[in-house]
Structure formats: structure tokens, C-alpha cells
């Protein structure tokens, strides 16, 4: 059975994707300083999922370039939208293989980073969810700056798509 927190991540990802509907490549590459481009945000979230669910949890790196181009503090760039969506899709599919099997006990397992800081996988999962909401809002703000109207309202159909579930 899928852990309830993983179910929330999947809903969050779907809301992130919903906020991208109708976006062109040129729009996804545009920057309104000090924000990054929407395409960078997609790569940045792929970086975080790869980091936490593939590298930290499974010692796997699918796309080393994510660590250079999209890590926190990396220089701004404006990559192609299709490239970032394909990379994000592959990372999240691979992350889901681990996430589908995750248990409450595994989420409580401690993780110690080589730099010395400590957390657990449940905290990392929550951090990813909250990070998606941050960038979903940022992406919608960018789209408003681009003149888009009739953007999705958030949060979407939470009651039916991701209701509260006991762990």
C-alpha cells in the first residue's frame, strides 16, 4: 500500500504540472528577476527528487548535470522546456519505484549527509512536497507577469484526489 505521504507528493506533483498547462518553451525560459525561469524550476525540482530519493536513498545518480545546473545556489539558466520536462519525468518515475515501497519505518530512518547534517527520509519527503508548492506559486506568478489569465486555482481537488489518510 502506498504511504499516505507519498500519495500527497503525487497530488502535489500533479498540481505542479497543472500549473504548466499551456506554457510555451519561450515563456518557460523567460526570467523576471530575481526569479529563475520556469524551466529552471522544473530542473531544480528534478534535482531535489534525484538528490533525496535516488542519491540519498539508493546511491544512484541518473543525471549528474542536475547537480551542477540546478542545485540550490547554481547559476541561473534558461533550459529548453521539453528537455526539463523529460528529465523531470524520468527522475520522478525512478523515484516512484523507491517511494512506492517506502514504509513509515523507512521514513523514520535517519540520514546523515557527508557534510554532517542529519535528518530522516520522512523530513526529506515533506521538504520536497513543500518545495513543490513554493515553486508552483512562483511559476504562477511568472505566468501572471507573462500576461496569462485563467490560471488554475490552487489547491485543486484535494478532497477527491488526495484526501487525508491515516498512516
N, C-alpha and C positions, 0 to 999 in steps of 0.2 A: 504494500500500500504506500502510495506517495505521501511523504511527510507533509503536514499542513503548511509549513513554512515554504516548502518547495512549490506547493500549489500557489501560494501568494506571489512568489517570484515569477512564476509563469504568467499569472494575471498581470503583474507589473510590466513584464516584457511586452505583453500584448497591448497594453496601454501605450507604452513607448512606441511601438510600431504603428499604432493607430494615429499617433501624432505626426507620423511621417507621410501619411497618405496624401498623394497629390504633389509631393515635393519634387522639383526638378534637380538635376545634377548641379546646374549653375546656382540655384538657390541654396542647395546644401553646402556649397563651397564658399558662400559669401560670409564675411565676418563683419560684425558690428562690435567694434572694440568696446570694452576689453574682453568680450566673449570670444570663444573659439567658434569655428564653423560647426554646423550640424553634422557634417560628415566626420569631423574630428571627434565630436561627442560619441558617435557610433563606434569609432575605433577605440576610443577611450573606455567605453563600457565593455567592449570585447577584450581589451587589455585586462580590465579588472576581473572579469569572469575567468579568463585564462589563468591569471595570476593565482586566484583563490582556489578555483575548483579543479584546475588541471595541474598547475605547478605546485602549489602548496599541498593539495590533497593527493596528487598522483605522481608528482615529479615528472610532469610532461609539459613540453612547450611546443605547441603547434606552429605558432607564428612568432619567431624571435623578434621580427621587426616591430611588433606591437610594443615590446619592452623599450624600444628606442624612440619610436614616433608618437606613442600615445600614453605613456606613463605620466603620472602626476608630475607636473613641472617640465614636461617635454616642450620644446619649442612649438609654436603654433604651426599648423599646416592645413592645407585645404585639399584633402584627397578626394578622388572620384567617389561619388555616392555608391555606384554599383559595386565597386571594389570593397568598400567598407561594409555594405550590407552582406555581401557574400562571406567576408571574413567573420563578421559577427555571427552569421547563421552557422558557419562551421564550428566556431568556438562554442556557441550555446548548445548545439547538438551534442558535441563531445562532453560538455559539462553536464548535460542532462543524463548521460549514461551513469555518471557518478551520483548525481543528485537523485535519480530515480531509486537508487539503492540505499540512500542515506537514512539513518535512524536517529532518534533522539540521542541515544548513547554516543553515536559518532559525532553528532553536532556538539556534544559536550566535550569531546576530546580536545585536549589542549594542543595548541600550535605555538611553537617558538620559532620566530624568524631568525635567520642567521645574524641579523643585526642586534638580536637580543630581546626584542619586544615580544610579548606573549598575548595570546587571545585564545579563542576556541572557534571551531568551524561554524557554530550557530551564530556567533557575533559577526563572522565574516559574511555569512548568508544575509543577515539583517543589513549589514553595511551595503551590500550590493543592491538590495531592494530599495533602501533609502536613496542611494546614489542614482538609481534609475529615475525616481520621482523628481529629484533635483534637476537632472538633465532633460526630463520630459517637459518640465515647466520652462526651462531655459530655451529649449527648442521651440516651444510655442511662442515665447516672447520674440525670438528671432523671426519666426514666421509672421508675427504681427508687424514687426519692423519691415518685412518684405511686402506688406500690404495684404496679406492673406486674411480672409474673413471666413466666417462659418467654420471655425476650427472646432475640433472636438472639445466637449466639456468633460472635465475630469472630476472625480473618478467615475469611470464608466459603470457598467452593470455589475457592480460588486456583489450585490445580493444574490444574483443567479450564477455568476461566473466564478466567484471566489468567496463564498460565504465563510464566516468564522467556523472553524472545525476544531474539535478537541484533539490534542496530540496523542 
